[in-house]
Structures are given as structure tokens and as C-alpha cells.
Amino acid sequence: MSQFNAYHKNARISAQKVRLVANMVRGMYADEALDTLKYQPQRGARMLEKVIKSAVGNAQDPDQNNGRGFKIEELVVTDVRVDGGPMFKRIRPRARGMAFMIKKRSSHIRVGLTHVDEI
């Protein structure tokens, strides 16, 4: 079973925000997923859209697929993972000399596409 993967590592958005749109496109055909994400207002939808386009490009490249390129209509989004990445830690001054930690979160976005016949 061949799966075509694409990654966006250290995306400067929290994983929780991207998971909302990732759950929406899991199991869709790749062209439907791109059409759906195009009209979503979330910033994470733009990032996920780029990763899906990259995975489609990997699937369409005949050099990687034994001389065979796949059409976008034949690909299904089977695996979408959004994992937490490294955090930037900043200190925010508070009242009476205290300090609170601010965690600027990042995430790793992974998309896997599979051909329809292999599901």
C-alpha cells in the first residue's frame, strides 16, 4: 500500500486550532478537501491546504511512483495528524513582582494520501 505524505514542521499555530479543520477533511477525496478548506476562515485551513497540495504533488510525480502519476480525483485523505511541536516560552510580568509563563505553541502537520483502489 503506497501512501503519499507531506509535512509542515514547526508551524506557528497551536495544534488544537489546526485539529478542528483537520477532522473536517479526514476521509474526503483530495480535491473535495481542497475545495472545502478554500472557504474556511481559519488560519489553520490555509496551512493544511498547502500541505495537502504538497502531498498531491508528491502523488502526481511519476519519478516517485514507478513511472505512474496519480490524478487528484483518485486520491483520498486517509491520514491527517496534527501533533504539538516545540514551544517558545516567554515571561509576562504580573502584579507584586510575580511573573507568568506565556507558551507560544507550534505544531507539526502531517497529511497522508492514498489511492482509491488501495483503501
CORCOR-V42838 format. One record per backbone hydrogen bond with DSSP energy under -1.0 kcal/mol. NH is the residue of the N-H (numbers start at 1). CO is the residue of the C=O. Records with the same first field share a line. If there is no record, write none. Layout:
# CORCOR-V42838
NH->CO + CO
This chain:
# CORCOR-V42838
4->113
6->111
8->109
11->107
13->11
18->14
19->15
22->18
23->19
25->21
26->22
27->77
28->25
30->75
33->29
34->30
35->31
36->32
37->33
38->34
40->37
47->43
48->44
49->45
50->46
51->47
52->48
53->49
54->50
55->51
56->52
57->53
58->54
59->55
60->56
67->62
68->65
70->59
74->71
75->72
76->114
77->28
78->76 + 112
79->112
81->110
83->108
85->106
88->104
90->102
92->100
94->98
98->95
100->92
102->90
104->88
107->11
108->83
109->8
110->81
111->6
112->79
113->4
114->76
116->74
118->115
119->116
